[in-house]
Every structure is written in structure tokens, then in C-alpha cells.
Amino acid sequence: MKKEFQPNVDLMTAFNSQIMLINDAIDAENGMVLIKAGADGPPIHMHPEQEEYFTVISGELEVYKNDRWITLKQGDNVFVPKKTPHTYRSRHPEDCVFEYKLTPVRNFSKMMRSFESLQNKGKLRGTDVKSIIYLSMNFRKYRNEVVSVSPPAFVISTMAFFGKVMGYRL
């Protein structure tokens, strides 16, 4: 049975997307994402302990995997093994909705809620230095879920360290 998209995590300001955390799969975190037309997704990253699956529900999604972009249309899917650099974006003129599944269960959903909290507190507003520091601190906190590839993880760690030294708090 297909679920109607009803977001429960709004990251539109920070990441041009909304997420519907579902988490009804056995031994997996799953949900749906709406990414705005023409928007970039997260930085190139990898999941050190989880595999990820994407399935496009509506629109088109471009997925970066194995150093190339793959265009997925409605019904198409892609598998991303753990430790594989990837990201996604929308270049189609309409918004894209896709399902994701991360396995095994970790703290991805908790991380998404943390990003939303930072955004709602005005700490994630775009590409300003403060936003990048808070983004880095959250990535560092959840480093078992997501490791940045571009920018490199050491840059994220350095920015998170400076944020901590300067008194930033998540």
C-alpha cells in the first residue's frame, strides 16, 4: 500500500526538502522525501554502517554514485552500498518525491530531527559560516550515520572543533 506524503520533518530552509519519517520497516529506517524542483540535496556523503535504497515516487531524481550522475524516473530505484559516496539532486521542473530505506537501524531519523531543531532555532540558514559550523557539529555528532566526502570529513571535524571552542551548542 502506497502512503500519501505527509511530512513530519521540515528542512525546507536548510536543505530544500521535507521528510516523512515512517520507520515501519523491519531492521531499517525508512521514509519519504520531497525535494524541491531544481534543488541540490546534501553534500556528497557516505553511510559507514548502512546501505541505502532510493525509489522515485513522482518527478525525477538525479543520484550521484560511483563518480557519475544517474537519472531516476517514477518507479526507478537505486541501491547504494555502505561506505559508497553519494548524494542526490532535483533538476526536473517539478518537485520530486522518493522513498528511502537505510539498513540496519541506526540514528538517521534522530539526526534529521536534530537538523530540523537547528533550523527552527535559526542556526541553519544557508551557507553562512555559523550555519556551516552547526551543520558540521551535527554531522560530527552523528558520524556513525553520515560521513561527509565533499567537503572531506577532516574539514567537517575541524569546523565542529572550532564551533565547540567558540561556544556553539547544538
C-alpha positions as CSV (number, residue, x, y, z in Angstrom):
1,M,0.0,0.0,0.0
2,K,1.4,3.4,-1.0
3,K,1.5,6.1,1.6
4,E,0.4,9.7,0.9
5,F,3.3,12.1,1.5
6,Q,2.7,13.9,4.8
7,P,6.0,15.4,6.1
8,N,6.8,15.3,9.7
9,V,10.3,16.9,9.4
10,D,10.6,20.2,7.6
11,L,14.1,21.0,6.3
12,M,12.9,23.4,3.5
13,T,15.0,26.3,4.7
14,A,18.2,24.4,5.3
15,F,18.0,21.6,2.7
16,N,15.2,22.4,0.2
17,S,13.4,19.3,1.4
18,Q,10.8,17.8,3.7
19,I,10.9,14.3,5.1
20,M,8.2,11.9,6.2
21,L,9.8,9.6,8.7
22,I,7.9,6.3,8.6
23,N,10.2,3.7,10.2
24,D,7.8,0.8,9.8
25,A,10.3,-1.5,8.1
26,I,11.9,-4.4,9.9
27,D,15.6,-3.6,10.8
28,A,15.6,-0.4,8.7
29,E,14.9,3.3,8.9
30,N,12.6,4.3,6.1
31,G,10.6,7.2,4.9
32,M,9.8,9.6,2.0
33,V,11.5,12.8,0.9
34,L,10.2,15.7,-1.1
35,I,13.0,17.7,-2.7
36,K,12.1,21.0,-4.4
37,A,12.5,21.3,-8.2
38,G,16.0,22.4,-9.2
39,A,17.4,21.9,-5.7
40,D,20.6,20.3,-4.6
41,G,20.5,17.6,-1.9
42,P,23.0,17.0,0.9
43,P,26.8,17.2,0.4
44,I,28.4,14.1,-1.1
45,H,28.5,11.7,1.8
46,M,28.5,8.0,2.8
47,H,26.9,5.9,5.4
48,P,29.7,3.9,7.2
49,E,27.3,1.3,8.7
50,Q,24.2,1.4,6.5
51,E,23.1,0.5,3.0
52,E,20.6,2.8,1.3
53,Y,17.8,2.3,-1.3
54,F,16.0,5.0,-3.2
55,T,12.8,4.6,-5.2
56,V,11.2,7.5,-7.1
57,I,7.5,8.0,-6.5
58,S,7.0,11.2,-8.6
59,G,9.2,13.5,-10.6
60,E,12.8,12.8,-11.4
61,L,15.8,12.4,-9.1
62,E,19.5,12.5,-10.0
63,V,21.6,10.3,-7.8
64,Y,25.4,10.7,-7.7
65,K,27.1,7.3,-7.2
66,N,30.3,5.8,-8.4
67,D,31.5,9.2,-9.7
68,R,28.6,9.7,-12.0
69,W,25.0,11.1,-12.0
70,I,22.1,8.6,-12.7
71,T,18.7,10.0,-13.6
72,L,15.8,8.1,-11.9
73,K,12.2,8.5,-13.1
74,Q,9.0,7.4,-11.4
75,G,9.3,3.7,-10.4
76,D,13.1,3.6,-10.8
77,N,15.3,2.7,-7.9
78,V,18.9,2.5,-6.9
79,F,20.9,0.7,-4.3
80,V,23.9,2.4,-2.5
81,P,26.1,0.1,-0.5
82,K,27.5,1.3,2.8
83,K,30.7,3.4,2.5
84,T,29.8,4.5,-1.0
85,P,30.0,8.2,-1.7
86,H,26.6,9.5,-3.0
87,T,24.1,12.4,-3.0
88,Y,21.0,13.4,-4.9
89,R,19.5,16.5,-6.5
90,S,16.5,17.5,-8.5
91,R,17.0,19.1,-11.9
92,H,13.5,18.4,-13.2
93,P,10.9,21.3,-13.4
94,E,8.6,19.6,-10.8
95,D,9.3,18.6,-7.2
96,C,10.4,15.0,-6.7
97,V,9.1,12.6,-4.0
98,F,11.2,9.5,-3.3
99,E,11.2,6.7,-0.8
100,Y,14.4,5.8,1.1
101,K,15.4,2.9,3.2
102,L,18.5,2.7,5.4
103,T,19.5,-0.7,6.8
104,P,20.3,-1.6,9.6
105,V,18.6,0.7,12.0
106,R,20.9,3.4,13.4
107,N,20.2,7.0,14.3
108,F,19.5,8.6,10.9
109,S,15.9,9.7,11.9
110,K,17.2,11.2,15.1
111,M,19.9,13.1,13.1
112,M,17.2,14.5,10.8
113,R,15.1,15.7,13.7
114,S,18.3,17.3,15.1
115,F,18.8,19.2,11.8
116,E,15.2,20.4,11.9
117,S,15.7,21.6,15.5
118,L,18.8,23.6,14.5
119,Q,16.9,25.1,11.5
120,N,13.9,26.0,13.7
121,K,16.3,27.8,16.2
122,G,17.7,29.8,13.3
123,K,21.1,28.1,13.5
124,L,20.9,26.6,9.9
125,R,20.0,29.3,7.4
126,G,22.1,28.6,4.4
127,T,25.8,28.8,3.6
128,D,26.9,31.4,6.1
129,V,29.8,30.5,8.5
130,K,27.6,29.9,11.5
131,S,25.3,27.6,9.6
132,I,28.3,25.6,8.3
133,I,29.7,25.3,11.9
134,Y,26.3,24.0,13.2
135,L,26.0,21.7,10.2
136,S,29.5,20.4,10.9
137,M,28.8,19.9,14.6
138,N,25.7,17.8,13.9
139,F,27.5,15.7,11.2
140,R,30.3,15.1,13.8
141,K,27.8,14.1,16.5
142,Y,26.2,11.6,14.1
143,R,29.4,10.4,12.4
144,N,28.3,6.8,12.6
145,E,25.3,7.7,10.4
146,V,26.8,10.1,7.8
147,V,30.4,10.9,6.9
148,S,31.0,13.9,4.5
149,V,33.1,13.1,1.5
150,S,32.9,16.6,-0.1
151,P,33.8,18.6,1.8
152,P,36.2,16.0,3.3
153,A,35.5,14.6,6.8
154,F,38.5,16.4,8.3
155,V,37.1,19.8,7.3
156,I,33.8,18.9,9.0
157,S,35.7,17.8,12.1
158,T,37.8,21.0,12.1
159,M,34.7,23.2,11.7
160,A,33.0,21.2,14.5
161,F,36.0,21.7,16.8
162,F,36.2,25.4,16.2
163,G,32.4,25.6,16.9
164,K,32.9,23.8,20.2
165,V,35.9,26.1,21.2
166,M,33.9,29.2,20.3
167,G,31.0,28.1,22.5
168,Y,28.5,26.9,19.9
169,R,26.0,24.4,21.3
170,L,23.7,22.1,19.4
